[in-house]
Amino acid sequence: MIDPLLVALYIFILAIFVGFEIITKVPPLLHTPLMSGTNAISGIVLVGALISAGSGHSVLSTLLGTLAVIIATINVVGGFLVTDRMLEMFKKKKGEG
């Protein structure tokens, strides 16, 4: 029987490769909508991380949940900053027609 941890590791590594391939193929016009969708997914990950950190099942799950909360928060905040900066590029400057 295959160890469940190895299966999870295989899936994680495959997800990294697939995610990298998908992101590098996205045209520049779709980056802002894609970032908005990614922020929504990161928000869901943040909720799951909070549940994991607060469940109190074991010290390891609390530590991993806390680490996940920190990383997901950085991802959400960074995503909103990048989206805001990209949207600023499309606003008309004062004095332009």
ChimeraX commands (.cxc) that place a marker at each C-alpha (Angstrom):
marker #1 position 0.00,0.00,0.00 radius 0.5
marker #1 position 1.25,3.50,-0.83 radius 0.5
marker #1 position 1.81,5.88,2.06 radius 0.5
marker #1 position -0.82,8.70,2.04 radius 0.5
marker #1 position 1.93,11.24,2.74 radius 0.5
marker #1 position 3.72,10.23,-0.48 radius 0.5
marker #1 position 0.48,10.55,-2.47 radius 0.5
marker #1 position -0.07,14.04,-1.03 radius 0.5
marker #1 position 3.53,14.96,-1.88 radius 0.5
marker #1 position 3.10,13.74,-5.48 radius 0.5
marker #1 position -0.09,15.77,-5.86 radius 0.5
marker #1 position 1.61,18.84,-4.39 radius 0.5
marker #1 position 4.56,18.59,-6.79 radius 0.5
marker #1 position 2.28,18.05,-9.78 radius 0.5
marker #1 position 0.19,21.06,-8.73 radius 0.5
marker #1 position 3.33,23.21,-8.67 radius 0.5
marker #1 position 4.23,22.21,-12.23 radius 0.5
marker #1 position 0.69,22.60,-13.56 radius 0.5
marker #1 position 0.25,25.96,-11.83 radius 0.5
marker #1 position 3.52,27.26,-13.24 radius 0.5
marker #1 position 2.58,26.18,-16.76 radius 0.5
marker #1 position -0.87,27.76,-16.53 radius 0.5
marker #1 position 0.36,31.08,-15.12 radius 0.5
marker #1 position 3.12,31.48,-17.72 radius 0.5
marker #1 position 0.57,31.00,-20.53 radius 0.5
marker #1 position -1.86,33.71,-19.33 radius 0.5
marker #1 position -1.99,36.75,-21.64 radius 0.5
marker #1 position -1.30,40.14,-19.97 radius 0.5
marker #1 position -4.88,41.30,-20.55 radius 0.5
marker #1 position -6.20,38.62,-18.20 radius 0.5
marker #1 position -3.79,39.17,-15.31 radius 0.5
marker #1 position -6.06,41.52,-13.31 radius 0.5
marker #1 position -9.16,39.25,-13.43 radius 0.5
marker #1 position -6.97,36.25,-12.68 radius 0.5
marker #1 position -5.47,38.04,-9.67 radius 0.5
marker #1 position -8.98,38.80,-8.37 radius 0.5
marker #1 position -9.92,35.14,-8.63 radius 0.5
marker #1 position -6.70,34.13,-6.94 radius 0.5
marker #1 position -7.44,36.52,-4.07 radius 0.5
marker #1 position -10.81,34.84,-3.57 radius 0.5
marker #1 position -9.18,31.41,-3.45 radius 0.5
marker #1 position -6.52,32.69,-1.05 radius 0.5
marker #1 position -9.28,34.00,1.20 radius 0.5
marker #1 position -10.80,30.51,1.32 radius 0.5
marker #1 position -7.34,29.07,2.11 radius 0.5
marker #1 position -7.01,31.63,4.90 radius 0.5
marker #1 position -10.28,30.48,6.46 radius 0.5
marker #1 position -9.14,26.85,6.30 radius 0.5
marker #1 position -5.79,27.78,7.84 radius 0.5
marker #1 position -7.54,29.58,10.70 radius 0.5
marker #1 position -9.65,26.49,11.35 radius 0.5
marker #1 position -6.56,24.28,11.30 radius 0.5
marker #1 position -4.59,26.60,13.59 radius 0.5
marker #1 position -7.43,26.84,16.09 radius 0.5
marker #1 position -8.53,23.21,16.13 radius 0.5
marker #1 position -6.05,22.20,18.83 radius 0.5
marker #1 position -5.67,18.60,17.64 radius 0.5
marker #1 position -1.89,18.57,17.99 radius 0.5
marker #1 position 1.04,20.95,18.28 radius 0.5
marker #1 position 2.08,20.15,14.71 radius 0.5
marker #1 position -1.34,21.02,13.26 radius 0.5
marker #1 position -1.37,24.27,15.24 radius 0.5
marker #1 position 2.11,25.23,14.01 radius 0.5
marker #1 position 1.36,24.32,10.38 radius 0.5
marker #1 position -1.99,26.13,10.58 radius 0.5
marker #1 position -0.30,29.23,11.97 radius 0.5
marker #1 position 2.31,29.12,9.20 radius 0.5
marker #1 position -0.48,28.72,6.64 radius 0.5
marker #1 position -2.31,31.74,8.11 radius 0.5
marker #1 position 0.82,33.88,7.77 radius 0.5
marker #1 position 1.52,32.79,4.19 radius 0.5
marker #1 position -2.12,33.10,3.07 radius 0.5
marker #1 position -2.37,36.57,4.62 radius 0.5
marker #1 position 0.76,37.71,2.79 radius 0.5
marker #1 position -0.69,36.28,-0.43 radius 0.5
marker #1 position -4.05,38.04,-0.02 radius 0.5
marker #1 position -2.53,41.42,0.89 radius 0.5
marker #1 position 0.05,41.19,-1.88 radius 0.5
marker #1 position -2.63,40.22,-4.39 radius 0.5
marker #1 position -4.77,43.21,-3.48 radius 0.5
marker #1 position -1.77,45.54,-3.74 radius 0.5
marker #1 position -0.84,44.20,-7.18 radius 0.5
marker #1 position -4.46,44.40,-8.38 radius 0.5
marker #1 position -4.78,47.98,-7.11 radius 0.5
marker #1 position -1.54,48.97,-8.82 radius 0.5
marker #1 position -2.65,47.40,-12.11 radius 0.5
marker #1 position -6.02,49.15,-11.96 radius 0.5
marker #1 position -4.27,52.48,-11.33 radius 0.5
marker #1 position -2.53,52.08,-14.69 radius 0.5
marker #1 position -5.89,52.23,-16.47 radius 0.5
marker #1 position -7.18,55.40,-14.74 radius 0.5
marker #1 position -6.99,58.67,-16.61 radius 0.5
marker #1 position -4.57,61.14,-15.19 radius 0.5
marker #1 position -5.70,64.69,-14.33 radius 0.5
marker #1 position -5.47,66.96,-17.35 radius 0.5
marker #1 position -5.94,64.16,-19.89 radius 0.5
marker #1 position -9.00,64.32,-22.14 radius 0.5
marker link #1:1,2 radius 0.2
marker link #1:2,3 radius 0.2
marker link #1:3,4 radius 0.2
marker link #1:4,5 radius 0.2
marker link #1:5,6 radius 0.2
marker link #1:6,7 radius 0.2
marker link #1:7,8 radius 0.2
marker link #1:8,9 radius 0.2
marker link #1:9,10 radius 0.2
marker link #1:10,11 radius 0.2
marker link #1:11,12 radius 0.2
marker link #1:12,13 radius 0.2
marker link #1:13,14 radius 0.2
marker link #1:14,15 radius 0.2
marker link #1:15,16 radius 0.2
marker link #1:16,17 radius 0.2
marker link #1:17,18 radius 0.2
marker link #1:18,19 radius 0.2
marker link #1:19,20 radius 0.2
marker link #1:20,21 radius 0.2
marker link #1:21,22 radius 0.2
marker link #1:22,23 radius 0.2
marker link #1:23,24 radius 0.2
marker link #1:24,25 radius 0.2
marker link #1:25,26 radius 0.2
marker link #1:26,27 radius 0.2
marker link #1:27,28 radius 0.2
marker link #1:28,29 radius 0.2
marker link #1:29,30 radius 0.2
marker link #1:30,31 radius 0.2
marker link #1:31,32 radius 0.2
marker link #1:32,33 radius 0.2
marker link #1:33,34 radius 0.2
marker link #1:34,35 radius 0.2
marker link #1:35,36 radius 0.2
marker link #1:36,37 radius 0.2
marker link #1:37,38 radius 0.2
marker link #1:38,39 radius 0.2
marker link #1:39,40 radius 0.2
marker link #1:40,41 radius 0.2
marker link #1:41,42 radius 0.2
marker link #1:42,43 radius 0.2
marker link #1:43,44 radius 0.2
marker link #1:44,45 radius 0.2
marker link #1:45,46 radius 0.2
marker link #1:46,47 radius 0.2
marker link #1:47,48 radius 0.2
marker link #1:48,49 radius 0.2
marker link #1:49,50 radius 0.2
marker link #1:50,51 radius 0.2
marker link #1:51,52 radius 0.2
marker link #1:52,53 radius 0.2
marker link #1:53,54 radius 0.2
marker link #1:54,55 radius 0.2
marker link #1:55,56 radius 0.2
marker link #1:56,57 radius 0.2
marker link #1:57,58 radius 0.2
marker link #1:58,59 radius 0.2
marker link #1:59,60 radius 0.2
marker link #1:60,61 radius 0.2
marker link #1:61,62 radius 0.2
marker link #1:62,63 radius 0.2
marker link #1:63,64 radius 0.2
marker link #1:64,65 radius 0.2
marker link #1:65,66 radius 0.2
marker link #1:66,67 radius 0.2
marker link #1:67,68 radius 0.2
marker link #1:68,69 radius 0.2
marker link #1:69,70 radius 0.2
marker link #1:70,71 radius 0.2
marker link #1:71,72 radius 0.2
marker link #1:72,73 radius 0.2
marker link #1:73,74 radius 0.2
marker link #1:74,75 radius 0.2
marker link #1:75,76 radius 0.2
marker link #1:76,77 radius 0.2
marker link #1:77,78 radius 0.2
marker link #1:78,79 radius 0.2
marker link #1:79,80 radius 0.2
marker link #1:80,81 radius 0.2
marker link #1:81,82 radius 0.2
marker link #1:82,83 radius 0.2
marker link #1:83,84 radius 0.2
marker link #1:84,85 radius 0.2
marker link #1:85,86 radius 0.2
marker link #1:86,87 radius 0.2
marker link #1:87,88 radius 0.2
marker link #1:88,89 radius 0.2
marker link #1:89,90 radius 0.2
marker link #1:90,91 radius 0.2
marker link #1:91,92 radius 0.2
marker link #1:92,93 radius 0.2
marker link #1:93,94 radius 0.2
marker link #1:94,95 radius 0.2
marker link #1:95,96 radius 0.2
marker link #1:96,97 radius 0.2
view
